[in-house]
Amino acid sequence: MNNKGIIFSDESAAGGINKKAISNGAASVDLDNDGDLDLVVNNINSEAFVFLNNTFDQNKESKSHSLRIQLKDSARRNQQAFGAKLFLYSGELVQMLEQNPVRGYFSSIDQRLFFGLGENVYADSLRIIWPDGRRTLMRHIKADTLLTVYAEQATIDPEPNISMPPFLFQDITGTSGISY
């Protein structure tokens, strides 16, 4: 479990996902359409594990909230907008996802994008950069909803002037004196 930041704790036993198996694939998908990602694990020489995530119980009020995004670009061949980048801002929280559901040879995950909002009941804003460079900006988005966003409503905006920090690494291959 992510304890905010870079600190994690092992909660697999408490979560009921501590069965021993030899696994070679996993997919995250919202099987019950409740806003949290469930887990399907493919195992070698045994049946797959299907773990239902009970973070959001539709019969109880939850302190945790999420936002699901479905991207549509019906005017183009890339109808699911693969390659689109989404930036979500909610309070102090900033998250980025790229629409890339491929996870390996013949593997894929849910094509909807999921953002966890914690206790926030609204996202301050959502910025989408579509694969062709068009942009969408939405503000004050209610949590716990499935938001369908259409590329046809995007605008062509100039690239923002953002200064980049210096790179951590520098390519010195040509000056290293090492010959291969």
C-alpha atoms as an extended CHARMM CRD file, in Angstrom:
* protein
*
       180  EXT
         1         1  MET       CA              0.0000000000        0.0000000000        0.0000000000  PROA      1               0.0000000000
         2         2  ASN       CA              1.2690000000        3.4710000000       -0.8330000000  PROA      2               0.0000000000
         3         3  ASN       CA              1.4920000000        5.4650000000        2.3920000000  PROA      3               0.0000000000
         4         4  LYS       CA              1.7920000000        8.7370000000        0.4310000000  PROA      4               0.0000000000
         5         5  GLY       CA              5.0970000000        9.5580000000       -1.1350000000  PROA      5               0.0000000000
         6         6  ILE       CA              7.6700000000        6.8140000000       -1.5490000000  PROA      6               0.0000000000
         7         7  ILE       CA              6.8520000000        4.7900000000        1.5680000000  PROA      7               0.0000000000
         8         8  PHE       CA              5.0100000000        1.5050000000        1.0220000000  PROA      8               0.0000000000
         9         9  SER       CA              3.7400000000       -1.1760000000        3.3830000000  PROA      9               0.0000000000
        10        10  ASP       CA              2.9410000000       -4.8230000000        2.6430000000  PROA      10              0.0000000000
        11        11  GLU       CA             -0.8240000000       -5.2350000000        3.0680000000  PROA      11              0.0000000000
        12        12  SER       CA             -1.1940000000       -8.2930000000        0.8280000000  PROA      12              0.0000000000
        13        13  ALA       CA             -2.3050000000      -10.6450000000        3.6430000000  PROA      13              0.0000000000
        14        14  ALA       CA             -4.8790000000       -8.1580000000        4.9570000000  PROA      14              0.0000000000
        15        15  GLY       CA             -6.0860000000       -7.6340000000        1.3870000000  PROA      15              0.0000000000
        16        16  GLY       CA             -6.5220000000      -11.3330000000        0.7710000000  PROA      16              0.0000000000
        17        17  ILE       CA             -4.0170000000      -11.4920000000       -2.0780000000  PROA      17              0.0000000000
        18        18  ASN       CA             -1.2950000000      -13.5980000000       -0.4930000000  PROA      18              0.0000000000
        19        19  LYS       CA             -1.9730000000      -16.9260000000       -2.2370000000  PROA      19              0.0000000000
        20        20  LYS       CA              1.1140000000      -18.7200000000       -3.5430000000  PROA      20              0.0000000000
        21        21  ALA       CA              1.2030000000      -19.2630000000       -7.2980000000  PROA      21              0.0000000000
        22        22  ILE       CA              3.4070000000      -18.8850000000      -10.3280000000  PROA      22              0.0000000000
        23        23  SER       CA              1.8740000000      -15.9820000000      -12.2000000000  PROA      23              0.0000000000
        24        24  ASN       CA              2.7770000000      -14.5270000000      -15.5540000000  PROA      24              0.0000000000
        25        25  GLY       CA              0.3200000000      -11.7270000000      -16.1130000000  PROA      25              0.0000000000
        26        26  ALA       CA             -2.0820000000       -9.3640000000      -14.4400000000  PROA      26              0.0000000000
        27        27  ALA       CA             -4.7610000000       -6.9520000000      -15.5630000000  PROA      27              0.0000000000
        28        28  SER       CA             -6.4180000000       -4.1640000000      -13.6280000000  PROA      28              0.0000000000
        29        29  VAL       CA            -10.0390000000       -3.5280000000      -14.5740000000  PROA      29              0.0000000000
        30        30  ASP       CA            -13.1520000000       -2.1780000000      -12.8800000000  PROA      30              0.0000000000
        31        31  LEU       CA            -15.1890000000       -5.3910000000      -13.0670000000  PROA      31              0.0000000000
        32        32  ASP       CA            -18.1030000000       -4.1230000000      -10.9670000000  PROA      32              0.0000000000
        33        33  ASN       CA            -18.1050000000       -0.5030000000      -12.2520000000  PROA      33              0.0000000000
        34        34  ASP       CA            -17.7970000000        0.9800000000       -8.7690000000  PROA      34              0.0000000000
        35        35  GLY       CA            -14.8100000000        3.2420000000       -9.4750000000  PROA      35              0.0000000000
        36        36  ASP       CA            -11.9770000000        1.1450000000       -8.0710000000  PROA      36              0.0000000000
        37        37  LEU       CA             -9.6940000000       -1.1750000000      -10.0030000000  PROA      37              0.0000000000
        38        38  ASP       CA            -10.0530000000       -4.9020000000       -9.4820000000  PROA      38              0.0000000000
        39        39  LEU       CA             -7.2670000000       -7.3570000000      -10.2710000000  PROA      39              0.0000000000
        40        40  VAL       CA             -7.1630000000      -10.4300000000      -12.5090000000  PROA      40              0.0000000000
        41        41  VAL       CA             -3.9710000000      -12.5110000000      -12.2710000000  PROA      41              0.0000000000
        42        42  ASN       CA             -3.0840000000      -15.1970000000      -14.8150000000  PROA      42              0.0000000000
        43        43  ASN       CA             -1.4070000000      -18.2440000000      -13.2770000000  PROA      43              0.0000000000
        44        44  ILE       CA              0.6110000000      -21.0730000000      -14.7840000000  PROA      44              0.0000000000
        45        45  ASN       CA             -0.9800000000      -24.5220000000      -14.3680000000  PROA      45              0.0000000000
        46        46  SER       CA             -3.8370000000      -23.1980000000      -12.2290000000  PROA      46              0.0000000000
        47        47  GLU       CA             -6.9120000000      -21.0680000000      -12.6240000000  PROA      47              0.0000000000
        48        48  ALA       CA             -6.6700000000      -17.2970000000      -12.6780000000  PROA      48              0.0000000000
        49        49  PHE       CA             -7.1550000000      -15.2700000000       -9.5130000000  PROA      49              0.0000000000
        50        50  VAL       CA             -9.8780000000      -12.6120000000       -9.5860000000  PROA      50              0.0000000000
        51        51  PHE       CA             -9.6100000000      -10.0960000000       -6.7490000000  PROA      51              0.0000000000
        52        52  LEU       CA            -12.5140000000       -7.6970000000       -6.2500000000  PROA      52              0.0000000000
        53        53  ASN       CA            -11.4210000000       -4.3690000000       -4.7900000000  PROA      53              0.0000000000
        54        54  ASN       CA            -13.8150000000       -3.3100000000       -2.0100000000  PROA      54              0.0000000000
        55        55  THR       CA            -12.4470000000        0.2170000000       -1.5310000000  PROA      55              0.0000000000
        56        56  PHE       CA            -15.7540000000        1.6300000000       -2.7400000000  PROA      56              0.0000000000
        57        57  ASP       CA            -18.7730000000       -0.1680000000       -1.3740000000  PROA      57              0.0000000000
        58        58  GLN       CA            -21.8650000000        1.2380000000       -3.0560000000  PROA      58              0.0000000000
        59        59  ASN       CA            -23.8950000000        0.5220000000        0.1010000000  PROA      59              0.0000000000
        60        60  LYS       CA            -21.6260000000        2.5980000000        2.3750000000  PROA      60              0.0000000000
        61        61  GLU       CA            -20.3620000000        6.1510000000        2.2350000000  PROA      61              0.0000000000
        62        62  SER       CA            -16.6480000000        6.1990000000        1.5640000000  PROA      62              0.0000000000
        63        63  LYS       CA            -13.9300000000        8.6540000000        2.5430000000  PROA      63              0.0000000000
        64        64  SER       CA            -12.0330000000        7.7360000000       -0.6220000000  PROA      64              0.0000000000
        65        65  HSD       CA            -13.0470000000        9.1490000000       -3.9750000000  PROA      65              0.0000000000
        66        66  SER       CA            -12.0480000000        8.6010000000       -7.5680000000  PROA      66              0.0000000000
        67        67  LEU       CA            -12.6160000000        9.9100000000      -11.0670000000  PROA      67              0.0000000000
        68        68  ARG       CA            -12.9380000000        7.7250000000      -14.1480000000  PROA      68              0.0000000000
        69        69  ILE       CA            -12.2000000000        9.1620000000      -17.5830000000  PROA      69              0.0000000000
        70        70  GLN       CA            -13.2580000000        7.7110000000      -20.9420000000  PROA      70              0.0000000000
        71        71  LEU       CA            -11.5860000000        9.3300000000      -23.9620000000  PROA      71              0.0000000000
        72        72  LYS       CA            -13.3260000000        9.3740000000      -27.3530000000  PROA      72              0.0000000000
        73        73  ASP       CA            -12.0520000000       10.5740000000      -30.7130000000  PROA      73              0.0000000000
        74        74  SER       CA            -14.6760000000        9.3710000000      -33.1730000000  PROA      74              0.0000000000
        75        75  ALA       CA            -13.4150000000       11.5630000000      -36.0340000000  PROA      75              0.0000000000
        76        76  ARG       CA            -10.0350000000        9.8210000000      -36.1810000000  PROA      76              0.0000000000
        77        77  ARG       CA             -8.7360000000        6.2940000000      -36.5540000000  PROA      77              0.0000000000
        78        78  ASN       CA             -7.3770000000        6.4410000000      -32.9720000000  PROA      78              0.0000000000
        79        79  GLN       CA            -10.8540000000        6.3340000000      -31.4290000000  PROA      79              0.0000000000
        80        80  GLN       CA             -9.6690000000        5.5530000000      -27.8720000000  PROA      80              0.0000000000
        81        81  ALA       CA             -7.0500000000        8.3450000000      -28.0500000000  PROA      81              0.0000000000
        82        82  PHE       CA             -4.0500000000        6.1090000000      -27.3410000000  PROA      82              0.0000000000
        83        83  GLY       CA             -1.1100000000        8.3620000000      -26.4510000000  PROA      83              0.0000000000
        84        84  ALA       CA             -3.2060000000       11.1160000000      -24.8530000000  PROA      84              0.0000000000
        85        85  LYS       CA             -1.7160000000       12.5630000000      -21.6530000000  PROA      85              0.0000000000
        86        86  LEU       CA             -3.9450000000       13.5320000000      -18.7440000000  PROA      86              0.0000000000
        87        87  PHE       CA             -2.9220000000       15.7830000000      -15.8490000000  PROA      87              0.0000000000
        88        88  LEU       CA             -5.2440000000       15.9280000000      -12.8400000000  PROA      88              0.0000000000
        89        89  TYR       CA             -4.9410000000       18.5950000000      -10.1480000000  PROA      89              0.0000000000
        90        90  SER       CA             -6.7950000000       18.1640000000       -6.8600000000  PROA      90              0.0000000000
        91        91  GLY       CA             -5.6870000000       20.1770000000       -3.8400000000  PROA      91              0.0000000000
        92        92  GLU       CA             -1.9970000000       19.4130000000       -3.2820000000  PROA      92              0.0000000000
        93        93  LEU       CA             -2.2940000000       16.2900000000       -5.4390000000  PROA      93              0.0000000000
        94        94  VAL       CA             -1.0030000000       16.2370000000       -9.0400000000  PROA      94              0.0000000000
        95        95  GLN       CA             -1.3220000000       13.0520000000      -11.1100000000  PROA      95              0.0000000000
        96        96  MET       CA             -0.4650000000       12.1610000000      -14.6920000000  PROA      96              0.0000000000
        97        97  LEU       CA             -1.6640000000        9.2370000000      -16.7820000000  PROA      97              0.0000000000
        98        98  GLU       CA             -1.0500000000        8.3450000000      -20.4030000000  PROA      98              0.0000000000
        99        99  GLN       CA             -3.7030000000        6.4780000000      -22.3590000000  PROA      99              0.0000000000
       100       100  ASN       CA             -1.7150000000        3.3210000000      -23.0620000000  PROA      100             0.0000000000
       101       101  PRO       CA             -3.6730000000        0.2010000000      -22.0860000000  PROA      101             0.0000000000
       102       102  VAL       CA             -1.1790000000       -2.2540000000      -23.6000000000  PROA      102             0.0000000000
       103       103  ARG       CA              0.7180000000       -4.2670000000      -20.9780000000  PROA      103             0.0000000000
       104       104  GLY       CA              2.5990000000       -6.8240000000      -23.0200000000  PROA      104             0.0000000000
       105       105  TYR       CA              2.0570000000       -9.4880000000      -25.6310000000  PROA      105             0.0000000000
       106       106  PHE       CA             -1.6990000000       -9.9530000000      -25.9500000000  PROA      106             0.0000000000
       107       107  SER       CA             -2.2690000000       -8.0860000000      -22.6710000000  PROA      107             0.0000000000
       108       108  SER       CA             -4.4000000000       -5.0460000000      -22.0380000000  PROA      108             0.0000000000
       109       109  ILE       CA             -6.0890000000       -3.2380000000      -19.1820000000  PROA      109             0.0000000000
       110       110  ASP       CA             -9.2870000000       -1.2200000000      -18.8510000000  PROA      110             0.0000000000
       111       111  GLN       CA             -9.2580000000        1.5960000000      -21.4170000000  PROA      111             0.0000000000
       112       112  ARG       CA            -10.8970000000        3.9660000000      -18.9730000000  PROA      112             0.0000000000
       113       113  LEU       CA             -8.4010000000        5.9980000000      -16.9410000000  PROA      113             0.0000000000
       114       114  PHE       CA             -8.7150000000        5.9930000000      -13.1450000000  PROA      114             0.0000000000
       115       115  PHE       CA             -7.5520000000        8.7400000000      -10.7870000000  PROA      115             0.0000000000
       116       116  GLY       CA             -7.6910000000        8.3380000000       -7.0150000000  PROA      116             0.0000000000
       117       117  LEU       CA             -8.7170000000       11.5610000000       -5.2650000000  PROA      117             0.0000000000
       118       118  GLY       CA             -8.3870000000       10.5080000000       -1.6400000000  PROA      118             0.0000000000
       119       119  GLU       CA            -10.7940000000       12.5540000000        0.4840000000  PROA      119             0.0000000000
       120       120  ASN       CA            -11.2860000000       15.2350000000       -2.1940000000  PROA      120             0.0000000000
       121       121  VAL       CA            -14.8620000000       15.3120000000       -3.5220000000  PROA      121             0.0000000000
       122       122  TYR       CA            -13.8450000000       17.4560000000       -6.5080000000  PROA      122             0.0000000000
       123       123  ALA       CA            -10.8420000000       17.6270000000       -8.8020000000  PROA      123             0.0000000000
       124       124  ASP       CA             -9.6760000000       21.2160000000       -9.2900000000  PROA      124             0.0000000000
       125       125  SER       CA             -8.8610000000       20.6890000000      -12.9650000000  PROA      125             0.0000000000
       126       126  LEU       CA             -8.1010000000       18.1410000000      -15.6420000000  PROA      126             0.0000000000
       127       127  ARG       CA             -5.8050000000       18.9420000000      -18.5680000000  PROA      127             0.0000000000
       128       128  ILE       CA             -5.7330000000       16.5920000000      -21.5490000000  PROA      128             0.0000000000
       129       129  ILE       CA             -3.1600000000       16.7330000000      -24.3250000000  PROA      129             0.0000000000
       130       130  TRP       CA             -4.5640000000       14.7030000000      -27.2190000000  PROA      130             0.0000000000
       131       131  PRO       CA             -2.2160000000       12.7200000000      -29.4960000000  PROA      131             0.0000000000
       132       132  ASP       CA             -2.5280000000       15.3330000000      -32.2630000000  PROA      132             0.0000000000
       133       133  GLY       CA             -1.5730000000       18.1990000000      -29.9100000000  PROA      133             0.0000000000
       134       134  ARG       CA             -5.0590000000       19.5830000000      -29.2630000000  PROA      134             0.0000000000
       135       135  ARG       CA             -5.8730000000       20.3650000000      -25.6480000000  PROA      135             0.0000000000
       136       136  THR       CA             -8.8200000000       20.1740000000      -23.2930000000  PROA      136             0.0000000000
       137       137  LEU       CA             -9.0390000000       21.9310000000      -19.9270000000  PROA      137             0.0000000000
       138       138  MET       CA            -11.8620000000       21.1690000000      -17.5050000000  PROA      138             0.0000000000
       139       139  ARG       CA            -12.3680000000       22.6820000000      -14.0600000000  PROA      139             0.0000000000
       140       140  HSD       CA            -14.1970000000       21.7280000000      -10.8550000000  PROA      140             0.0000000000
       141       141  ILE       CA            -14.9510000000       18.1070000000      -11.7020000000  PROA      141             0.0000000000
       142       142  LYS       CA            -17.1740000000       16.1200000000       -9.3500000000  PROA      142             0.0000000000
       143       143  ALA       CA            -15.6010000000       12.9380000000       -7.9440000000  PROA      143             0.0000000000
       144       144  ASP       CA            -17.0290000000        9.4300000000       -8.2100000000  PROA      144             0.0000000000
       145       145  THR       CA            -18.2080000000        9.8930000000      -11.7780000000  PROA      145             0.0000000000
       146       146  LEU       CA            -17.3750000000        8.5040000000      -15.1890000000  PROA      146             0.0000000000
       147       147  LEU       CA            -16.4840000000       11.4760000000      -17.3480000000  PROA      147             0.0000000000
       148       148  THR       CA            -16.5310000000       10.9910000000      -21.1290000000  PROA      148             0.0000000000
       149       149  VAL       CA            -14.3750000000       13.5440000000      -22.9270000000  PROA      149             0.0000000000
       150       150  TYR       CA            -14.5410000000       14.0200000000      -26.6940000000  PROA      150             0.0000000000
       151       151  ALA       CA            -11.5180000000       15.1150000000      -28.7150000000  PROA      151             0.0000000000
       152       152  GLU       CA            -13.8030000000       17.0410000000      -31.0630000000  PROA      152             0.0000000000
       153       153  GLN       CA            -14.3470000000       19.5870000000      -28.2570000000  PROA      153             0.0000000000
       154       154  ALA       CA            -10.6020000000       20.1820000000      -27.7810000000  PROA      154             0.0000000000
       155       155  THR       CA             -8.8440000000       23.3530000000      -28.8620000000  PROA      155             0.0000000000
       156       156  ILE       CA             -5.5220000000       24.0090000000      -30.5030000000  PROA      156             0.0000000000
       157       157  ASP       CA             -3.5530000000       26.0590000000      -28.0050000000  PROA      157             0.0000000000
       158       158  PRO       CA              0.0200000000       27.2320000000      -28.2320000000  PROA      158             0.0000000000
       159       159  GLU       CA              2.5090000000       25.1730000000      -26.2730000000  PROA      159             0.0000000000
       160       160  PRO       CA              2.8830000000       26.6840000000      -22.7750000000  PROA      160             0.0000000000
       161       161  ASN       CA              6.2540000000       28.2130000000      -21.9950000000  PROA      161             0.0000000000
       162       162  ILE       CA              7.5150000000       25.8650000000      -19.2880000000  PROA      162             0.0000000000
       163       163  SER       CA             11.1510000000       25.9400000000      -18.2680000000  PROA      163             0.0000000000
       164       164  MET       CA             12.6640000000       22.5100000000      -17.8090000000  PROA      164             0.0000000000
       165       165  PRO       CA             15.1720000000       21.7480000000      -15.0570000000  PROA      165             0.0000000000
       166       166  PRO       CA             18.6350000000       20.6710000000      -16.2180000000  PROA      166             0.0000000000
       167       167  PHE       CA             19.0410000000       16.9890000000      -17.0190000000  PROA      167             0.0000000000
       168       168  LEU       CA             20.4690000000       14.7610000000      -14.3070000000  PROA      168             0.0000000000
       169       169  PHE       CA             22.6700000000       12.9500000000      -16.8280000000  PROA      169             0.0000000000
       170       170  GLN       CA             24.8620000000       14.2960000000      -19.6020000000  PROA      170             0.0000000000
       171       171  ASP       CA             25.8780000000       12.2930000000      -22.6990000000  PROA      171             0.0000000000
       172       172  ILE       CA             29.6850000000       12.1930000000      -22.8360000000  PROA      172             0.0000000000
       173       173  THR       CA             29.9850000000        9.1420000000      -25.0860000000  PROA      173             0.0000000000
       174       174  GLY       CA             32.0020000000       10.9840000000      -27.7390000000  PROA      174             0.0000000000
       175       175  THR       CA             34.4450000000       12.4830000000      -25.2380000000  PROA      175             0.0000000000
       176       176  SER       CA             34.8690000000        9.5330000000      -22.8510000000  PROA      176             0.0000000000
       177       177  GLY       CA             37.8500000000        8.0280000000      -24.6590000000  PROA      177             0.0000000000
       178       178  ILE       CA             36.2760000000        4.5720000000      -24.5580000000  PROA      178             0.0000000000
       179       179  SER       CA             36.3840000000        2.8220000000      -27.9140000000  PROA      179             0.0000000000
       180       180  TYR       CA             34.1540000000       -0.1180000000      -28.6140000000  PROA      180             0.0000000000
